[in-house]
Amino acid sequence: QVQFVESGGSAVQPGGSLKLSCLASGRVFDFYLMGWYRQAPGGQRELVATITFGGITNIADGVKGRFSISRDNPKNTVYLQMNSLKPEDTAVYYCYVKDLEARDYWGQGTQVTVSS
């Protein structure tokens, strides 16, 4: 089983920045893929960004150029740097891990609210 500690969610004004962190417990080399998804009120859960153990990233078109993802393998931690935030970025952000056996694990979510 994988345990998550997510942090960094908050309320921020449009144009502001936030950095989300997610610490996942377990053997890091099992975490082939780490990343973030988000779900807005009334919406479906959608990909934000993922990063492989080797550092290959996949970032959703809607946040490309504003968000970046990174990971610290020794610390089992994945980060999401969010800049130039917009009201439409308001959502619950979920940390995500896929292990080498293609099993998916999800964090409990952290709220990001962008509003003036």
QUISUL-V34440 format. One line per field, one symbol per residue. burial: b if it has 9 or more other C-alpha atoms within 8 Angstrom, else e. Layout:
burial = ???
This chain:
burial = eeebbbebbeebbbebbbbbbbbbbbebeebbbbbbbbbbeeeeeebbbbbbbeeebebbeebbebbbbbbeeeebbbbbbbbbbbbebbbbbbbbbbbeeeeeebbebbbbbbbe
